[in-house]
Amino acid sequence: MPDGSAEFGREVIAHLKENCQFEFEGDHTLHAEELVFYPDTILCRLTLKAGTRLRSRKYRRTLPRDTDFYFLYRPRLGEDRLIPLSNDRSNVLLANHWFDLKLRDDRERLEYVHFYYGVCRAESKGQALNIPRTIGDVGIAATASADERAATLGALWRYLDEANRSSLVVRFEEVGLYQWKRYRAHVPAQFADTLYDIELKIWARNGHVTYNKSAPIYRTSGLQGPKLPRLGKIHMPAYIDRFELLRFFLNKITATFGKALYAVATLLFVLASIASVLFMLEATTFLSFAAYSGGCRGCRDGRCFFGPW
């Protein structure tokens, strides 16, 4: 779909008006980008200029500043579908169900994670967690020195594609079974002025993404991570009924409980393994002492006596 197509823009705006009760009067721009991991689906950014008069359901207001509205749109004859995006991951998980998320290889998984944290809040601050796909995705301040730029590239050397030194390569491994199946990898991540090597997991069941920070690999004032966009709100379209939203949130709670149960089971397994090792060490020590002392001379009052008879 060509970016900025007038026909496509009219189609999207008509869909917003008819199904989301979202109307506006004023200057606007529409940016469209196709996504490889949602078949036939387009990521849209609608920017309404300051002074635009907006009506969303029963609410009417004039925008005091430029405002971005993000949503996913699948154009199909008679079956157009739209899912608004917010800074919460719930809408992304809902889109994964509606638009049939497909992660066929490591490149698509990296693209998905870049998209996921580009709109979802990952930290308490207003900074986005930037998962770069290429060297160009790393946020470098305009005031950064040549040494700082070179050091930033050096910090990412082990992720560089050997064939194309401007692209980053990440290897995901499949771990777990059934509802705990996930894709795990160590990826570079930028948060504000710091680059981290993080352990990242994509849960196959619903596309939920989690991560654990490790020690930072590079920090400098020359790095400047992107801001998390403050997204305007678009109400869910009428064809997504409340019962489906309720089922979705129940599934989300179930998935969260399942991950917590998995963590508890893993912890119990580790504790049982430690107890088994300690038991074997104690048994080995007992038998070694018995052999060294010449064997057991008998028991009295529940105690063993070692040494020659």
N, C-alpha and C positions, 0 to 999 in steps of 0.2 A: 504494500500500500504506500503510495508516494506521500512523503511528509508534506503537509500543508495543502493537500488536494482540497479544492473548494467543495466538490461533491461529497467527499468523505466528511468534511467539516459540517456540512449541512445535515448529513445523515446522523452524525453523533449528537449534535445539538437537538435535533428533533427527538432522538431517543431519550435524551435527558429530560426534555420537557414532558414527553408522554408518559414515561415510566417512573421517573424520579421526582416529578413536579419541581424541576430545577430550571428556572428561566432567568435571563439577565438582559440588560440593555446597556451597551457600552462597548468600548474597544476590548478586543481579546486576541490572543494568539493560541493556536493549537499545534502541539508537537506530537508526532506519532512515531513509534518505534516498534518494529516487529520483534517478537520474542521467540527464541528457538525452543524453549522448554514448554511453552503452551502452544499447541498446534493451532494455527490460523488465528492467533490472538495478538492484539496490539496494545502496547502500553501507551497511554495518552496523558499528556500534561496540558491542561487548559489553564491559561493565565489570564485572569481578569484584571484590567487596569484599575488604578485608583479612581474613584468616582463612579464606578459601574453600579447601577441599581440592580440588586439581586433579590429574587423571590425564590425561597425554598420551602415548599409546602405553605404553611400559614405565615412564615416569617418573611418580612421585607426589611431590607437595609441597604445603605449605600456604603460600599467598601472604602475604608479610609486609606488603604494602601494596596499595592499589587498583591494578588493572592493566587496561589497555585492550587489546582485541584487535580489529583491523580486518579486514574481509573483504568481498568482493563476492559477492553471491548473486543468482542468476537462478532464480526459481521457475517451473517448468514441469512439467506433469503427467507424471510418469514420467521426466523428464529434468532434474531440478534440478541446478544446477551452482554450485560455490563455489570461489573463489580467495582464499586468505589474502593479506593485505598485510603488508609489513614496511617497514623504513626504507630498503630497497634498491629501486632502480627495476626490477629484474628481474621481480618479481612483477606490477608494473603492465604491463610489456611483454607478459608472458604473458597477462594478462587482456585486453589489446588484441586478441590473437589469438582467444581463446576467446569473448569477448563482442562481437566484431565492432565495434570502435571506429568511430564515424561522427562526423565533424566537418563539419557542413553549412554553418555560417556563422560569422562572427566571434564572436558571443556564445557559441556552443558551444565554440569554440577557447579563449576566455578562461576559461570554466567548467572546461574540461579542465586547463588549465595551473594554475589555482588548486587543483584536486584533486591534481594530480601532485606539486606541491611542498609540499602539505599533509601528505603522508606520506613523500615521498622526501627523503633527505639531500642537500642541495645544497652545503653548506659543511662545514668540519671541526668547527665548533662545534655546540652543541645547539640553536641557533636555526633556525627554519624560514624559508625564503625565502617571504615573503608576497606573493602576486600579488593585489592587491585587485580585486574586481569592482564594488564600491560603496564609497562613502565610509565606510560602517559597517564594512567589512572592514579598514580601516587601524587598526593597534594603537596606541591613544593611552593613555598612562598616566593613572591616576585623579588623579594629582597635577599634571597638565599645566595650565598657566594658560590663560586665555581667549585671550591673544595667541598662545601656542604652537598652540592648536587652530586659530585663524584662519590662522596662517602655514602650517600643514599643508594646509589646504584650498586656500590660494592656490598652494602648490607643485604641486597637481594640476589647476589650472584648465584646462589645454589638453586634458585627458583627459575632462572632464565632458561628459555628454550634454546637448545644448541643450534637449531636451524634458523631461528628468528630471534635474535638477541633482544628484541623489544617486547616480546611476549613472555608471560610467566606460565610455567607448567606445574601443575599440582597433581599428585597421584593419590586417588582415593582407594581405600580398601573396603570391601564389604565384610561386615562383622555382624554377629547376632543372628537370631532366627525369629520367624513369625513376626509378632508385633514389635519385637525389639530389634528387628533388622535395621541397620543404619550404614551409612557410608562415612568413613572416618578419614581424615587427612590432617596434616600439619600445613597451614597456609600462612602467608604473610598478611598482617592486618595493621592498618594505620588508625590510631585514635589520637586526634589532635596533633601534637608534635612528636609522637613516638611510634616506631614500628615494632610490632610484636610478632613472635612466632606462636600461633595459637593452635590448639587441638580442636578441630571443628567436626561436628557430626550433623549429617542430614538424615533425619528419621524417615525411612522409606514409607511408613504407613500413611503419613499426612504431609510430609515436606517440612515439618518443623525443624528449625536449625538451632543448635546449642553450641557453645564453645567454652573453653577454659583458657585463660591467659597464662602464658609462661613469662619468663623474664624478658624484658625488652631487648631487642637486638640493636636498636639504634635510636637515639634521641637527640634532637637538635632544634633550635628555634627556626631553622630554615624549612622545617616541615610544617605544613598548615593543612590539617584535615578538613574535609568538606563539612559544612553545617548540615544538620538534619533538617530537611525542609518542613516548615510548619504548614501542613496541608489543610486546606479548607474542607468543610464537611459536605458530602453529598449523601442524601438518604438512600437506603437500599431500594432498588426497583421493586415495583409491586409484585412481580412474578416470583420473588423470593419471599415466601410467606413466613409468618412468625413461627409456625410449627417446625419448618426446616431450620430456622435459626436456632430454635430450642434444641433440636436434635444435634445440630452442629456443636453447640456449646456443651451438651452432655457428652458427646464424643471427645471433645477437647479435654473435659475433666477426666474422663476415663483414660485417655492417653497420658495425661499428667500423672494420674494415680499409677498407671502401669510403669512409667519411667521411675517413679519413686519406689515401687515394689521391686523393680529390677535392681535399683541401687542398693536396697536393703538386702536382697538376695546375694548380691555380689559381696557386700560387707560381711554377711554371715559366712559365706564360702571362704573368704580370706581369714576370718577368725578361726573357723574350723581347721583350715590348713595349718595355721600357726599352732593351734592346740595339738594337732597330730604330730607336727615336727617336734614340739617340746616333749610329747609323750615318748616318741621314739628315742630322743636324746637321753631322756631319763632312764628308759629301759636299757639302752646300750651302756650307760654308766653303771647301772646296777649289775648287769651281767659281767662287765669287765672287772668290777670290784670283786664279784664273787669268784671269778676265775683266778684273779691275782691272790686272793686270800686262801685259796685251797678248797673252795667250795663251802657249802652250807653245812654247819654242824647240827642243825636242828632249830626248831622254833620253840619259843617259850613266851607266853603272854602276848602272842601276836607279833613277836619280834624275831628276826633272823639273826643268827650268830655265825660269823665267818671265821675261818682259820682251821688249822689242823685238828683232827679228832683227838 
